[in-house]
Amino acid sequence: MLRQVLHAGLRTCFRALGRFVAGHPVFFASAPVLLSVLLGASFSRYRVEEDVESLLAPKHSLAKIEGNLVDSLFPVNRSKHALYSDLQTPRRYGRVIITARKGSVLETTHLDTILQLHRRLYQMQVTVPAAAFNGFNYSFSYLCLPDDKNICIIDDIIRAMEEIQLARASNRSIPALWYPITQLADGRLAYIGHQLGGVQGWGPGGAVRAQGTGAKGEGVRSARALQLTYYLQAHGGLMDQVASQWEKAFCAELHQFAALNPKLGLYPSTSSSLRTDFQFSSVLARHPLLASLGVCGVLTVLCCSMRDCVRSKPWLGLLALLSVTLSGLTAAGILNLTRATYNSTYLGIPFVMLGHGLFGSFEMLSSWRRTREDQHVKERVASVFEDVMLRFSGSTMLHLMTLGLAASPLTNMEAVRLFCRTAALAVTISYVYMLSFYSSCLVFTGYLETGYRHGCFCRRVPKQDRLDSKPAWYRCLMYTRYQDETQTTNPTHGVGHTHVLNTNLTHTHMVNNAGIHEHVANSTHAHPHPHPHTHPSGGMEPHPQDSHLLLGCVRRCYGDWITNTYVKPFVVLLYLVYISFGLMGFLQVTQGSDPSALVAMDTATVLYTRAQQRYFSSYSPVIGFYIYESAPYWNASVQRDLLEYAKGFQRISWLEAYLTYLSDRNQSTSQPRENFTRTLRHSFLREPQFAHFSDDIIFAERGQGEEPDVAASRIFLVAKTTENKREEMSVLLDTLRRLSLTSRVRFLIFNPSFVYLDRYAAAVSSPLRHSLLAVLFLLGLSSLAVVEPLVSMWMGLTLLSVQFGVLGFMTLWGVELDCMSVLCLISALGHSADCSGPLLCGFASGRGESRTRWVRVALERHGVPSLQTLICYSAALVPVSSVRSNLTRTMFRCLTLTASCSALHTLAFLPTLLTFLPPSKSRGHRPGADGQRQEVECVEMNDSTRVVDQITTV
């Protein structure tokens, strides 16, 4: 009873709203346009998000806390001897991978060319401000990070190559180069595993034998690649501006140098490359998005057109697209006024709006064609609102629930949160504009139909006698049966009639003994016959709406075919195949934590990443092992523990070098604290080959006359890896963290890539999981008072099935679970609800007759609008597939699978399963009750001016 009361109240409210909109069409058509133009003028405040790490990395993670602690203990400017490019990356830097197309980069010719490039970069100058006459010139020596001698810190491989060049010039023996740890001329051990790639050694088979005990390894015979990093200071606004200009000049210089030296391949990367290439997807997608808009506009015009030129509504297709565009412009204006920033993930928002907006427009047009054509336009619009807006509002609520919860603080991924917040705003505005702008446009086209005007050219259609004298093409263009069929829509019943003037009654009501009220003005199931609309004239078309191609095909062909007894087993078998392949892909889901997988193709980031994976995948990035509390390093058990933790890694360890130093001098490694610290400070760190270890130790003063304690220290670890580098790094991170919880020495490990790896799977999947649970909860709650329980159950199962299929098939298609694919999965919840919800509601609302009959009716009423939406939506996705971007490729594949899975469920799986699964159609229907009903019919008398008087016949 509560459900019936709520339904009746909501339908009455929407009917009143429809009558109000139809009474003021000019206001509701002009207000959204004016508002969109005013807000669209705010694009002068357009800003692009510059911090990509905050978008793509989990917002709250232990790795970020550890990174802040590491920066406070060992800032970059503390290192005065050596820096590791993939561990200690300052705010600004320039990096380049140099490859030899033939031979080795260590050959004399290539080596001299590389050192020449290094000198050019070192001496390169930039002018800031660039356009000013009195600008200042800045070189790398001014911007670089200095060492203890106030000389720029450069990579160790440069020093090794300069030693080789100097030895060749002086005809001396070339010093041996070891990999991955080599010894420089000053006796210092340097790790060059991240600076030299594609190495072949002098061992068996040419392979480099990695040593896990900290030894040098094998001698280098050849190397295919070389990586150089130039570190910049960027403290303050001016220095950051100068460093930004230097990075641009760095890329330009490398491009010019590559053109002059075709034997070398250069792959540059800077601190701004990821941001630039990530946002470049939006630039590449501008023209394809316009093409999508054009293709969708053409198809919406075709979907709204009919053979009958009066009933045809081609302009409504373009106006529906215009309504979606205006709502997007309004949402963008609001974002600009609130100082929000844009990023490339927003490319998916237009498709969320497009799917939802087209669904609402096609549903309203379908309901308009089911209204009585001899009614006044205001009453027809009111009937459309009463019939459609309750379902459309429900699907909008599902969109807002899924997007709103994903936009809440529970979401740990900033890109997902911002996308869902913006998409929720856009869907809300699109809903309001559909109620106002599109509905007023429906009123205007309704007046054109009432005035017997052409649906496209808006001119009055000539009478039949005048058309007979026109050419064939003109008669085809002006074909209509509208006037003749409208005059016969209310045939008499052959009984006595009492005619009473009534200007308020506009609906035909069939009231049976069960107390069920059905509105014939908006539904065809008031009559128990297979075809509810019948006409006495044999020359008339039995269904005037069959002049619409898709509706005629569904009514005459597809509805009978999909419900055929011999077709049902094949559909069920197809669904089992669908579930099997979905499960196959679901079990192979992989996370995509690499940010380079979301940038445009053929950009500096992608080319650099490919070169790095090809030549530098033998070893992991340098991992910092930080002991952040004072520890008894002089204790033998502590020494054994620390050596055991580093066992199996390539390492640069001050502790291991110090213990070897003590052993070489026949001193005990287990000494009192004062002796251990005194020897460390006054002997070990003052040796030239060990002086660089002073960057790795922090001393804390105790009291006057006492030796200070080692308050914190660090060592560097490198692991041997295979092709699955990121997966192995994730496993290594979890293993060492578990070890830190049980260790007596308080330590942490850190690498900048851990920010993307740490809790990434949970951060990416949690918004999808929360949105799905929220939708199921909303459906369960609404089944208590608003929606029938079986409808909620079927809707929940459909959403789960579509999500399961999209997730499984996208994995089989090579799409990883990253932030973009999760955004598409979240939007897929609302899209599948748009397509399948009206079909389920239409089927469940029917009483009596057979399941097959009501499946066909539901397909006619709601399957055709869903099919039109899916056709236009899928066609709009096609131009996006041409964008050379990893992000848009992921979006295209996920949204295409969403449309395909939704179409399968709406047009195949549900129509078949509903023919033999609940809800039952016999409930509330008793045999013989049809003959005990009272019929009240409203007959409208028409004159030549289409002004109607309403006569009630009982």
N, C-alpha and C positions, 0 to 999 in steps of 0.2 A: 504494500500500500504506500509506503514511504517512497519507493521508487516511482510509482505512478504519479504521486503528487509532485515530486521533484521534476519529473519529465514534463508533466503538464505545465508546471509553473515556468520552467526554462523555455519550453516551446512558445508559451504565450509571450514571454518577455522578448524572445528573438523575433516573434511575429510583429510585436509592436515596434521593435527597433527597425525592422525591415520597412514597415509602413512609414516610419519617420524619415528614414534615409530616402525612400522613394518620393516623399513629399518635399525634400530639399536637395535635389540632385546637384544643383549648381554649386552649392556650398561645399558639399562633400567631395565634389570633383576638383574644385579649385584650391581648397585648403591644403591638401597634401602636396600639391604641386608647388604652391607658394612656400610652404614650410621646407620642402626639399631644396628649392632654389636658395632660400636664405641660409640654410645650414650648409649647403654645398659651397657657399662663398668662404667658408672657414678653412679651405684647403691651404691657405697661406701658412697655417700652423701645422702643416703636415710634418711629422717627425718619424724617423726610422730608428728602430732599436739597434743600438751599437754593441751592447754586451751580449754576445751570443752564448757565452758560458752560462749566464744566468737563465737563459731560455731553455737550453738543451740539457743542462746538468740538473740532477735532483737538487731541489732548493735546500732541503735540510738533510745533511749527510755527515757522517763521521769524518769523511775525507776532507770536507771543507774546514771542519774544526781543527783537524790535524795540520792542514795547510797553514792556517793562521798561526798555530803554535810554532810550526817550522819557520815561518817568516819572522816571527818575533825573536827566535833564538839565533837563526842563521840567515839573516837577510842576504840578498844577492850582493850588495856592496861590501859585505864582510869578506867575501872570497877575493883574495888578492893574488892568487897564483893560477888557478884553473877553474873553468866552468864547464858544466856538462849540458849540452844543448837541449836534451830532452828531460832534464831535471830542474835546472835552475834557469828558467826562461823569464827574463824581466818583462816589464810592460811592453817595451818596444824592442824589436830585433829584426834582423834580416838574415835569411837562411837560404842556401842554395845547394842543390845536389848536382854534381858534375859527373857525367858519364862519358866514357869513351865508346864511340860507335864501333871502333875496331881497336883491338889491342888493349893495353892497360893504361890507366891514368898515371902510372908511375914511370912510363916510358919517358925518355928524355924530352921528346917534342911536347908531349902532353903536359909533363911536369913543368916545363918552362912556361907554357901557355897559361897554366893554372896560377902559377906564381905571378905572372904578369897581370892576370885578372885580379888577384888579391891586391896588388899594388895600386891598380886603378881604383878599386873600391875604397882602399884605405885613403887615397888622396882625393877622392871625389868630394865636391863641395856643393852645398845647396844655399840658396839665397832666401832669407826670410826678412821681411815679407817679400814674396816673390814678385809682386807687381810694383813695389816701391822703388823709387830712384835711389834712395839712400839705404837700401837693404844691406844686411850683414851676411857675410859668407861663413858657413859652418862646415867643417870637415869631420870625418869620422874620429879623428884624434880629439876633437872637442866634445863629441857626444859619447865616446866609448866609456866602458867601465875600466878604471885604471887599476894596476897592480900596486904592490908596495913600493915600486920604484917610479910610480906615476907614468907607467907605460901601458898602453892599451892591452887588455887581455885578449889574446887570440888563441885559436884552437891549437892543440899540441901537434896535430898532423902538419900544420904549416911549419912549425919549428923543425919537425923531422924532415920535411921536404926541402927546406932551406939547407939543412945539414947535408942531404944527399946532393943537392945542386952544388954546394960549395966543395964537396969532396970530388965531384966530377970535374969541376973547373980547375982544381989544383992537382989533378991526377993522383989523388989518394984513394985508398980503398974505401968503397962505399959502406957506410955503417949499416949494420943489419937492422931491418925493420921487422918487429914481431907483432903478432896478432893473437888475441885482442889487446894485450897489454905489452907495451914496448918501453924501452929504456932510452931516455934522451941523453944528449951530450953531457948535461950537468949531473947525470946519475939518477935523475928522478924517474920513477915508474909512472907511465901515463896510460890511461885506458883510451884506446882509439877504436873500439868496436862500433861506436855510433858515428865515427868520422870516416871510416874506410869500409866499403861494402863490395860484395861480389868477389871476395878474396879467395885466391888459390895459393896453397902453401907448398912447401917442399916435402910434405909427407907422402905416404903411399896414396896413389891415385890423385894427387894434387889437392887433397882435402886438408883443411886446417884442423888439427887435432886440438880440441879445447881442453884446457887443463882446469880442473876444479880446485886446485890447491893454491891458487894465487900466483902460479908461475907465469912466465911470459907467453907460453904457447909455442906455435911453430913460426918459422920464418916466412915472410910474405914473398911469394914469387910474382904475383900479379894481382891487380885489383881493378874491377870494372867501374867503380863509382867512388866518389869522394863527397863528403858533406862538410860545408863550412858555415859557421854561424858568427854573426857580428852583433854583439850586444850593445844596446844603446841605453843611455840614461834618459829618463823622462820625468823629472821632478819639476812640477810647476807647469803653468799653462804655456809659457814660451818654449820651454824645453820639449814639451809634448808636441807642440806645433812644429818645431824644428825636426824632431824625430819622425813625425809623420811625413814631412816633406822629404826627408832622407830615404824613407822606405819607398816612396814613389820614384825617386831618382835611382834607387837601388834596382828596382824592377826594370826601369827604362835602360839603365846601363847594361844589365844582363841581356836584355833583348837585343840591344845593339851589338854586344860582344858575340852573342850566339850567331848573328847574321854574318859576322866577319870570320867566325871559326866554325864551319859546318861539321868538322870532325868531332866536336864535343856537343853533348846534349846538356842543356841547362834547365833546371826546374826550380824556380825561385819560390819562396814563401816568406811572408812577413806576418807580423802580429795582427794586421788588419785583413789578411787574405781570407780567413774563414768568414769574417763578418761580411766582407764585400761579395764573396762568392755565394754566401747563403742568401743575401738579399737580391742577388742578381737573378734569381729565379723569377721574382716578381717582374723584373724588366723584360725577361724573355717571354713571359706569359701574357703580355699586354695584347699583342695582336691576336694570338689564339683565343683569348677570352672574348675579344670583339667578334671573332669568327664564330665562336660558340653562341654568342648572343644572336648573330644573324641567322645561323642554322636553326636555332631554337625558335626564332621569330617566324621563319618560313613554315616550320612544322606546326606551330600553334595555329597559324592561319589556316593550314590545311585541316587540322583536327577540328576547328570550329566551323568549317565550311560544310554546306550540304548541297545537294542537287537543287533543292527548292531555294530560289534566290531570296525569298522573303524571310524564310525561317533561318537562313544561313547567317552566321554571326562571325565573319572573318576578322572584323576589327576587334572583337573581344579577345582574340588570341594575342594580338599586339598590345592591347591595353592591359592584359594580365602580365605580360612581360614588362610593360612600362611600370606597372604597380610594383613589381619586384625590384626594378631598377631604382625607382623613387625611394623605396624603403631602404635599399642599400645606401643610397646617397644621404638619406637622413641619418642613418646609423653612423656613417663615416663622419658626418658633420658633428654629431654629438661626441664622437671620439676625439675629434680635433679640438673641440671646445674644452674638453676635460684634460687636454694635454697628454693623451694616451699616445703610445708609439705603435708603429706598424712593423710587422715581420712577414716573412714569406709564407708562414703557415696559414695566414689569412686568405690565401688563394682558395681554400676549401669552403669559405663562408658563402660566396655567391651560389654554390651548388646546393648548400643546405637551404638557402632561401628559395632557390629555384624549384627544388623538389616539393617543398611545402606549399609555396605559392601557387604553382601550377595545379597541384592536387586540389586546393580550395577552389580555384577558378573553374576547372573542369567539372567538379562536383556541382557547383552552382549552375553552370550551364546545362548540365544533365537534368538537374531538378527543374530548371526553367522549361525545358522541353516537355516535361511531364505535367506541367500545370495546364489548366484549361485555357485555351487560346482565346476564348471569348470573354475572359475576365478583364477587368481593368488592370493596367500596368502596376499600379500600387498594390493591388491584391495579389498579383502574381509574384511580385518581389517579396511581399510579406510571406507568401507561401514558401518561397525559396528559402528565406531565412529560417522559417519554422522547421523546414525539412533538413537543411544542411548544417546550419551553424552549431547545432549541438554536437554533431560529430566532429566538425572542423575545430571547435573549441577544445574538445577532448584530445584530439591529436596535437593541438598546439600545447596543451598542458603537458603531454608526454614529452614533447620537444623541450619545453622549459624545465621539466623535472630532470631529464638526463643531462642537459647542458648546465643547468644551475648547480646541480650537485658536483659535477666535474669542475665547475668554476669556484667552488668553495675552498676555504683554507685546508680542507682535507687533502687536496691535490698537492703533491710534492713536486710536480713538474710545471714550471712557470709557463712554458709554451702552451701546454694543454689548458692551463687555467685561463690564460688570456684569450685563447681561441674560443673556449666555451663561453666565457663572459661576453665576448663580442658577438658570437653567434646567437646567444640568448637574446641580446638586445635587438639584433637584426630580425630574428623570428617574431619577436613581440611587435615591432614596428610593421613588419610585413602582415601580420594578422590584423592590426588596426587599419592599415591601408586597404586590405581586402574587404573589410567591412564598410569602408567609406568610399575610397576612390573606385575600386572595381565595381562595387555594388551600384554606385551612381552611373557608371558607364553601362551597366546592365539595364538600368532604367532608360537611358537614352536610346539604346538599341531596341528596347522593348517598344518605345514609342515609334521607332522606325517600322517595326513589324506591324504594330497596330495601324499605322498610317499606310500600310500596303506599299512600302518602299523597298527598293533593292537593298540587300544587306551589305553590299560592297560599295555601290555608287550612290546610295542614299537618294535616288530619284524614284518617283512613283512608277510602279509597274503598270503598263497599259492593260486595258481590258482585253479579253480573249479575242473579241471581234477585231480589235485594232492590231493585235499581234499576228493574226492570220495573213495580213498583207505585208508583213515584214520579211526580210531574208531569213534563211534557216539559221545562220549563226546568231542573229539577233533573238530569234525565238528560243534558241538553246540557252542564250545568256539570260533571258528573262523568264525562264521556265518556273512556274509555281502552281501549286494546287491549293494554296493557302486559303483563298477566299471561298472556294467551293467546299473544302472540307470543313471549314469553320462553320458554315451555315448548316451542316448536318451533324454537328457534334452532339446534339441533344435530341435524338429521335423520340417520338412519343411511344407510349407503351400500349396503346390500344385500349385504354380504360377511360372511364370518366375522369375529368380533371376539374379541379377548382383552382382558378387563377387568382392569386392575391398579390398585389403590388408590394414588393419588399426590396428595399435598396441596401440592406445590410447583409443578407444571407448570401454567401459566396461559395460555399462548399457543399458537396453532396455527402451526406452521412449515411452509412449503413449501420444500423443498430440491430444487433442480434440479441438473442436471449441470454447469451453469456455476458453481455455487458461490454463487449469489445467494440471500440469506436475506431473506425478506419476512415481516413481522409482520401476520398477518390481524387480530389484535386491534385494530390501529390503522390499517389501510389496506385499501382495497377492491381493490387491484390484484393480489391473490394469485390471483384467478381471471381467466382471459383473456376472460371473457364481457363484453358491454357493460354488464350490470348485475350486479356481483359478488355482491350479497346476494340469494339466491333462497330461496324457501320452498315446500315441497311442497304446502302446503294452498292450494287455489285460492281459498278464502274470505278468506285473509289479505291484507293490503296488501303489495305487493311491496317497498316501502320504508317502514318505519314512520316514518322521519324526514320523510317527505313531508307529514306533518301540520304541519310548519313551513312557513309560507307562502313565504318567500324561497327556502328550499332547494328546495321543490317547483317553484317557477317556474324556477329556474336549471336544475334537473335535467331538467325535462320540456319547457321552452320555450326559454329563452335560450341554453343551451349548444348546442342543435341549430341555433338561428337564427344565432348569431354565427359558427359554423364552417361555415355553408352556403356552397357554392361560388359562388352568385350574390350573396351578401352581401359576400364578401371584397373584390372590386374597389371597392365603395363605401366600405368602411372604409379601404382604402389611399388612396383619393382624399380622404377626410376627413382622414387624417393629413397628406397633402400640403398641404391647405388650412390645417391647424393650423400647420405649419412656415412657410407663406408669411406668415400673419398675425403669427406670432411674430417672424419676421425683419423685417417691416414695423415692428413696435413696437420691436424691438431697435435698429434704426438711428435711432430717435428718442428714445432714453433721455436724460433731462435730470436734472441733479443738483438736489436741493432743499436748499440751504444756508441758507434763511431759517428761523430758529427759530420765527417766528410761524406757520409751517405745521404745527406740532406742538402747538398749544394748543387749548383748547376754543373752540368757535364762540361768537359773540355776546358775547365778553368784551372787556375794555378793550384788551387787546393787539391783537386782531383789528380792532376798530373804529378804533383809532388808526392801525394800519398801513394800512388801507384809505384813511383820510383823507389820510395822508401820501403814498401812492402816487397819489392822485387830484390833489392840489393841489401837491405838492412834488416831483414827478418830473422837472421840467425840468432840474434840476441835480443833480449827484452830491453826496454828503456832502463836507464839507470835508476835504481831504487835507493832512496835515502833511508838508512837505518839509523834512527835518532834515539839516543839514550838521553831522555830529557830530565832525569833526576840524578843526583849524586850517587855513585855506585862504588863499591870497594874494588877497584880495578886491580889492586895489588893482591887480592885474594886469588889463590890458585883455582878454586872451584868456579868463581865468577869468570875467570879467564877461560876455563874449559867450556863453560856455557856459551860465552860469546863466540868462541871459535867454532863451537858445534853449530850454532845458529847460522853462521856464514859458510858452513861447509857445503860444498857443491856449487857455490856461486863463483863467478869471476868477481874479484873484489879489490877495492883500494881501501885498505884498513890501516889506520895509524896504530891500533893496538897490536895487530899482527906484526907490523914492521918494527914496532918498539920491542916486542918480545924477542924477535929475531936479533935485533940490535943488542939486547942484553945477553942473549945466548952467545953471540959471536965474541963478546968480551968476557966470557966465562963468569957472568954475573947471574945471580939467581933471579928468576922472574917473579918469585914470591918474596917480596921485601916489605919492610915496614912502610907505612903510608908516606912518611916524610922522605925516606930515601927514594921510594918509587917516584914521587912527584918531583923531587929535586933533580934526579937524573933526567926525567922527562923534559923539564923546562930548560935546564942549563947545559945539557949535553946533546940529547937527541934532537930537539927542535932547532938547535943551532947548526946542525950539520946541513950543508947546502942541499943534499939530495932528500932531506927530510923536512926542510923548512916549510914546504907547502902544507904539511899536516897541522901547522898552527891555525889554519883556517877551520879545522875540524874539531877543535877543543876549546871549551870555554872554562876558564878558571874563576873560582870564587874565593875571595880573600877570607881568611879565618880571623886570626888575631895577629897582633904585632909580633914579629919574630917567628911566626909559624908559616909553614909551607901551605899555599892555597890548595883547595880541593878542586878536583875536576867536576864542575857542576853539570856540564852537559857535553856530549860529544856525538860524532856521527861517523859512519863508515858508508861506503858505497858498494852496492851489490848489483850484479848483472846475471840474469839467468839465461841459460840456453833455451831457445824456443823453436817452435816449428811454424807451420803456416797459420795455425789458429792462435795467433799471437794474443789477441784481446781476451779470448776465452781462458788461455793459460794464465794471463795476468790476473784475471778475476779469481781463478782458483788459488793462485799464489797469494793474493791479497787476503782471502778468507783464511788460508792456512796460517800465515804469519800473524794475523790478528788473533786467532785462537791461541797461538803460541804465546803471544804477549800477555794473555790473561793469566797464564799459569807460571810465567817466568818470574824469577826473583829480581831480575833487572827490569826496570820500567822502561820500555821502549815503544816506539811506533815506527811505522814505515809510511813513506809518502812518495808519490810521483804525481805530477799534474794530471795524468790520464786517469788516476783513481777517482777524480771528481766526477767523471762521466760513468765510471764503472760501479761505484759504490751505491748500492741499493737501487740500481737502475731498473731492474726487473720489477721490483715492488712499486717504484715511483711511476712506471709506465702503465702497469696493469691495474693499479688501484683505482684510477678514475673510471675505467671501463667497468670494473667490478662493482664499484659504488653506484654507478648510473644504472646498471642492469638490476641490481637489488632494489634501487629506488623505484624503478618502473614496475617491477613485480609487486612491490609493496603498495604502490599507488593503484594498480589494477585490483589487488586484493581488497584494499580499503574501499575503492569505488564500487566493487561488487556488492557491498552491503547496502548501498543506497542509490546508486546512479546507474550502474551497468549490470546487466544480468550476469550471475556468477559464471555460467557456461561461456559467455562471451569473454569475460576476463580470463578464464582458464585457457580458452583457445588463443586469445591474444598473447598471453604469456608464453605458451608453447611455440607459437609462431615466431615471436621475437627471439626466443632461445634458439630455435632451429635456424633462423636466418643468421644470427650471430655466429653460431657454430659453423655453418657452411662458409661464411665469408672468411672467418679466421683460418679454417682449414684450407680452403682453396687459395687464399692469398699466400700461404706458406708454400703450397705446391707451385705457385707462380713465381716464387723467388722473392717474396716481400718479407722483410723482417719486422719484428714487433718493435717499432720505434715510435716516437711521438706523433709523427704524421699518420701512420697506420692506425694508431689508437684513436686519434681524432676522427678518422673516417669510420671506425667501428662505433664510436659514440653516436655520431650522426646517423649511422645505419639503423639505430634503434628507432628514431623518429621516422625515418623514411619507410621502414617496413611497416610501422604502425599506420602511416598515411595510406599505404596501399591495401593492406589487409583488413584494417579496422572497419571501414564501411561495408565491405563484403560480409564480414561476420555479423555486424549489427543488422544488416538487411536480411540475412538468412534467419537470425534468431528472432526477429520481430514478427515473422510470419506464423500464422496459425492455420491448421487444417491442411488438407491436400498432402502431397507426397514430398519427401525431401528433395527428390530430383527436380520437381517443379519449382521449389523455392530456391534451389541452387541456380537454376536458369534465370529466375527473376532477379536474384542478387547479381548475377553476372551482367544482365542487361542494364541494371540501374547503376551499379558501382564498379563492375569489372571494366566497363568501357572507359570511364574517367581514369581509373588506375592505369589502363593500357595506354591511354593518351599521354598521361604524365610520364610513364616509363619510356615511351618512344621519344618524346621531346627531351627528357633528361639524359637518355643514353646518347642521343645525337649531339647534345651540347658537350658531352665529354670527349667526343672524337677529336676535335681540334686540339684539345689539351695534350693528347698523346704525341703530338709533334714537337712539344717543347723539350729541348735538350737539357733536362734537369732531373736529377735523382728524386727530388722532392715531388715534382709534378708527376713523374712516372709512378711513384708509390701511390699518390693520390688518385691517378687515373685507374690503376689496377684495382684498388680497394673500392672506389665508387662504382666501377663497372661491375665488380662482383656483387656489390650491394644491390644494384638495379637488377642484375640477373637473378639473384636468389629471391629477391622480393617478387619479381615477375613469376618465377616458378611457383612460389607459394600461393600467390593471389590467383593465378590463372590456371594452375594445374593441380597442385597438391591439395589445397583447401577445397576446391569444388568437388574433387573426388572423395576425399575423406569425409566430408560433411554428408554425403549421400548415405553413409551407413554407420556414422558415429553420432553421439548426442550433439546438440539437443534434439529431442523428439518433436515431431510436428503434430502429433495427435493430442497433445495436451490442450485442454480447454476447448476442444472441438467435439461436438456430439453429432452423430448421424441424424439427419432429419431436421437439424436446426436451421438449415438454409431456407426451408419453406415457412418458417415461423418468424421471419424478420419483417420489419416495417421499413419501407423505402421512402426517403424524403429527398426529392430532387429539385435542384435549382436550375431553372431554364432561363437563359438570357436572350432577350429579343434584340435583334440587330437591325439597324437601319443603314442607309448608305453612308452615313457619316461615322460609323463605328461607335456611336454613342449608345450605350446599352441600358435597357430597363430590365430589371430582374423580376421574374415571375416564379412563385413557388408553387409546385405541383405536388400534391400529396396523394 
